[in-house]
Structures are given as C-alpha cells and as structure tokens.
Amino acid sequence: MLNKLKLSLFENIVNGVKIANEDELNEILEERQAFACNPEELCYYSKDEKRLKFADISGLDEVRIPFGAKDKKEKKEKGKKKARPPIIGTCLTEGFDEFVPPDLNDVYSLNDLFKSLQHLIESNRLSRDELKVLTMRRHLMKLMCIPLNKQPISFDVVYWRDLVIFAYDWEKELEVASGSHQKMCQYSGFKFEKVVTERGPHDSNSSFHTVVQHTSGKTSVTYSAEIDCALPGSPGLHSYVELKTHPTLLDDKLKTANKLQWKLMALYCQNKFISCNYSAIGFRSTDFKLVSIKKYTEFELTGMLDKLPIFLTHPYSIKPKHIFQWYNIVINWLCQKQFDEDKPHVFKLYFKREPELMDSHLSMESVTGEEELRVFNKLVPEWFQNFY
C-alpha cells in the first residue's frame, strides 16, 4: 500500500500510465466511467426539527424555472392560476439581518445517515454486507475538490466492524472567522433557492434528503445528500435539481472564466453523486441582485468542461473523467487498510501542500488514546454502536 498519494498521480491518470507495484489501484485507473455503476437511491426522507419522515416528500420543494418543453407547459398552466413576482431583479440580501448560519455540527453530522441505515436494515431493504464506506456527499465533495482547491485539508477516517466511516474535519472551520461578505454569499445562495422554488404547505424549516449508494471499483460507498428541489412529478434521482449562485461575469479575462469553470466542475461532481441531470446557476451583481439564470443539463456540463478543462499545472489539466479517476483511486486506497477486530481504529487523512505542487499529497496518521475515542464517539453515536 502506498504511504501517500501525490498530486503527481494525475500524470498517471492523464497519460494512462500504470502506478508502480499497485495492481489493485491500476484496475481502478483503467476505469473510464465516473463510477463502476450508476448511483442507486436507497431511500429518501423529509426532515423537520423533530424527526425524519421516510418516503415523505413534504420537505421537497418544486423548482419554478422550467426545464424542457413538458415542464414549460406545466409551468404555463400553473401560472394561469396564480400570479408570481418576477424572479430576475430579486434582491438576494433581503432578510439577511435575520440570517443565522446553520450549526456546523448539524451540517456535517452523520447521525441522519445512521438513522436511515437502521431504517433500511430493519425493513430488510439493505443488509450489512452491502455496506463499506459511510459518509455524506458534503464530505465526499471536500475530498473530490482537493485537486481544484489545492489547499490543506483534513478528514477523520474510522475503521470499525468492516466499515470505513469518512468525515471532513469541520472543527478546523471554527478556527477561521467568517467575514461579512462570505456570510452574504452564503445567504444569497439560500435566498436564491427560495426565489426559484415553490414552497408547499410544509414547515419552512423542513428539508429533503436522499440516501444513495454507488460502487467505486469493488467498494460500495453509501452517503446522504440534501436536495435543493425537484422537477414537478414523482421524486427520484431523475428529477432532482441542483441550484448555485455565482458573481456576474464582469469581463472576459482568463481568471474570470476559470472561476466559472471551477464552479461548473464542482457542480458537475456534486450532480454525479446523485445522477442529477438538471442544475441552474443564478448570476448576481456586485450589489447582490439576481441578474440572470443559466440552466444546464449533465450533457451540457460535460461538453463545456471537456472543451475548457481546469488547469492543474503545466502540462496537465483536469477533465471530468480525470477527477473521478482520482476520486476512485483515493477511495480504494483508503479501503486497503484492513482490521479484523471490532475495536475502532481512527486515522487522520491530511492533504499537505508542498512548494512543488505535484509533490503535494494525501497521507494518513494514526490517532490513539483519548483522542481516538473522542473522534469515534463524535462520528458514531452510541445508539448506532449498539445497533450495528
């Protein structure tokens, strides 16, 4: 097993060159698809302040902007019944004074995933031997975007009862104070979601989530993901829509174009985790007015990113297939560690930036003693430890 994964791995990925003495990882390197098979939705649920409601869509909002001819017709017919305020020109800072950022402990907690797995196992819809890596899409996106961000980051990795529990070390974020502009950008994203979706009769604090599984090589990865909204009709991966905001493109400079390409690549990756085919970006002015909306299908995003890939370093640039090969290699590299006993084994996964970019690398360090127990209990609630 390699003791570290360098960014220079992209030389192997882009050029199709095998990794020395790593037959298992080379099998992954030869895969050309994002995943060994398309993600499968295991269940979905609405969440309010009290509980999770499985097979319930009360927390799922319906997108107002049309996608495709059929959707446009449905929107037109609904529009005759109820007039709505215009979307373009909306102030995305309205209500900001009352905005309370979400608690990071809730945002990154795996508790709801564990509740979902308990529900699936007890209803005989999932067996324990179908599980390997457990996480959230948020955590996977932090890992996936390392080659894009190129910044130091750390994760907690727990090996326990033949599971690999993977989580972003969000506590580091508490050490960095968020500026007012950053909070404004965060709020404008929430506001954009409200503007372009239909709020049903449900509690405005409710949300909608899916639990999905895909296979990376021979490794199953099971994760939860919050869904922004969906097309009209029945829920499912085929109908979910991702929403983002981005500054208006003020010039045609390369730096400006690159920022948008980075956003599109991150959006593409986020979509692939749930086989999402539809997404929209709301472009905001410098004073946070909604100026325009651009809609994308998966096919369109793939074409744009293949045509203008993300620059990594000379002479390498990243296309969608490259970043998924990177992700698949990392996931299977993590799963090369094997432990027989029930005792949890905790590691820190670090991405360390080096002066020479391609020497920057992922490496793992064992966590022991009281810190090992603290991390394990933080990630895995006691009730799930007893259940599983």
HELIX and SHEET records of a PDB file:
HELIX    1   1 LEU A    9  ASN A   15  1                                   7    
HELIX    2   2 ASP A   23  LEU A   29  1                                   7    
HELIX    3   3 GLY A   68  LYS A   81  1                                  14    
HELIX    4   4 PHE A   96  GLU A   98  5                                   3    
HELIX    5   5 LEU A  104  TYR A  108  1                                   5    
HELIX    6   6 ASN A  111  GLU A  122  1                                  12    
HELIX    7   7 ARG A  128  GLU A  130  5                                   3    
HELIX    8   8 ARG A  137  MET A  144  1                                   8    
HELIX    9   9 ILE A  146  ASN A  149  1                                   4    
HELIX   10  10 TRP A  170  GLU A  175  5                                   6    
HELIX   11  11 SER A  180  VAL A  195  1                                  16    
HELIX   12  12 LEU A  254  LYS A  272  1                                  19    
HELIX   13  13 GLU A  298  LYS A  307  1                                  10    
HELIX   14  14 PRO A  320  LEU A  334  1                                  15    
HELIX   15  15 LEU A  357  ASP A  359  5                                   3    
HELIX   16  16 GLY A  369  LEU A  379  1                                  11    
HELIX   17  17 GLU A  382  PHE A  387  1                                   6    
SHEET    1   A10 LYS A   4  LYS A   6  0                                        
SHEET    2   A10 HIS A 361  VAL A 367 -1                                        
SHEET    3   A10 HIS A 345  LYS A 352 -1                                        
SHEET    4   A10 ILE A 153  TRP A 160 -1                                        
SHEET    5   A10 LEU A 163  TYR A 168 -1                                        
SHEET    6   A10 VAL A 133  MET A 136  1                                        
SHEET    7   A10 THR A 219  ILE A 227  1                                        
SHEET    8   A10 SER A 207  SER A 216 -1                                        
SHEET    9   A10 CYS A  37  LYS A  47 -1                                        
SHEET   10   A10 LEU A  52  PHE A  54 -1                                        
SHEET    1   B 2 GLU A  62  VAL A  63  0                                        
SHEET    2   B 2 THR A 197  GLU A 198 -1                                        
SHEET    1   C 4 CYS A 229  ALA A 230  0                                        
SHEET    2   C 4 TYR A 240  PRO A 247 -1                                        
SHEET    3   C 4 TYR A 278  ARG A 284  1                                        
SHEET    4   C 4 LEU A 290  THR A 297 -1                                        
SHEET    1   D 2 ILE A 310  THR A 313  0                                        
SHEET    2   D 2 TYR A 316  ILE A 318 -1                                        
END                                                                             
